[in-house]
């Protein structure tokens, strides 16, 4: 049972948007390419998980806080009173593991994924204790790409290679476990603790005036489109959607890139490339956001969320 689907991180989404709206510096372009590659690897792991997760609870892309520290978990699998923590790496090529360090074939040292996952295990254990749980945690570094080779003197039980993933997940799912209420409550609590608004400090610096205006296609990221009375049509890939949906999506992109800016009708009118009337944009903002009057200006913010039950019960 997947309780939390995978979503792109704020870093990924910001870099993705900037990549098609400005000329990214080389360093930021490399970061974006790494985000795309990492996302592809995680989606491949999700494909395997979708076939073998029936016996447990899956939470993807958790961003959690412990005291003043933020840590991220690629995938969490709760099964049989145990927690399996997966760190997914989409490395390609040949690597060497020696003296607790990772090296590329050309000799460059990279961050040891075992240290990354050990850090996550430490913080997760503390979060579990704070919530009142003592489940054992089994950490696994998943090298998801079949074109990855690791040369090492000794095998490591925490490494899981592409060819081993189906067998590993099948072995877990073939055991007939019942999902207990305690496990479900823990999974919901972890999902509730997920920090979906976390913005790392190393995001690129950019200004509104630097960015191309208009609505990006959600498929090919082109800014070129034509409209009928009701529909937006990308001229590059022929993606079609209702104009209102396209504007709503572009508003969310603006809020992602400029979370501290006041969101006004005029601002969104400019952001959408002046392709749609201010009245049309005002209607969409009024429908989806809370309006505020400040002197001679009306701006919009998120509506207060309605209260819903925190945890579900097993029927």
C-alpha positions, 0 to 999 in steps of 0.5 A: 500500500503506497501511502505517499507517492513520489513527488519532485523535490523543490530543488528539482522543480525550481531548477526545472522551471529556471532551465526553460526560462533562463540560461542557467550557469554551468554549475546549476545546469549540472545540478539540474541534470543530476536531479533529472537522473536521480528522479529517473532512478527513483521512478525505476525503483518505484516500478519495482516497488509497485509490483511487490509492495502488497504486504507493507506500507510505502512512503516515498520522498520523505523530508523530515526534521529532527531538532534543527536537522533536515534529512531526506529518505528516498523510500521507506517500506514498513513491513513485519514490524520492521522498517526498510530504508532505501537510498536510491543511486542512479550511478553509471559506469565503474566505481571503486569502494575502498577504505570506506570511500567511493572513487570514480574510475578516473580517481575522483572521490565522491560522497559515500552513500553509506554515510548518507544512509547511516545519517538518515538511520540515526535521525529516523531512529530518534524521530521514531523514539520521539513518536514512541516506536522502536521498530528495527531499521534495515538500511539499503543503498540501491544502485538502480542502474544496470550499467553501474559496476562497483569494484570492492574487496569485500561484499556489503550487505547494505548494497543492493544492485539492479539485478538484485532488486526484484528478488529482494522485494519479492522475498519481502512481499511473499511473506504473508503479513497483516498490516497492523494498526500500530504500523498504519498509525506510524506511517500516517504520523511520518507522512504528517511530519513530511516537510513539503515546503522545505527549501534548501539554502543552495537554490540558485539566485535569480530575479523575476526580470531574468525569466521568460514569461508565459505558460510552460508546457507540462510535457515538453516545457515549450512556451509556444502555444495556441488557444481555442476558446477553452483549450491551451494547445502546445505547438511543439508537442501538441499537449492539450489542456483547459486554459483555466488549468494551464493558468492555475498550473502557472500560478503554482509555478510562480508561487514556487519560484517566488514564495515571498512575493505578493501575488496580484492579478497584475503580477500573474497577468505579466507572468502568464505572458499577457496572453489572458485577460486580467479579469480571467486571471482575477476570477481564477485567483478568487476561486483558488486563493484567499484575497486580501486588501492592502491600501490600494492593492488586492493580493492573494494567498493560500486559503486556510486548510480545512481540518481533517482527521489525522489518522485513518483506521484499518477497517 
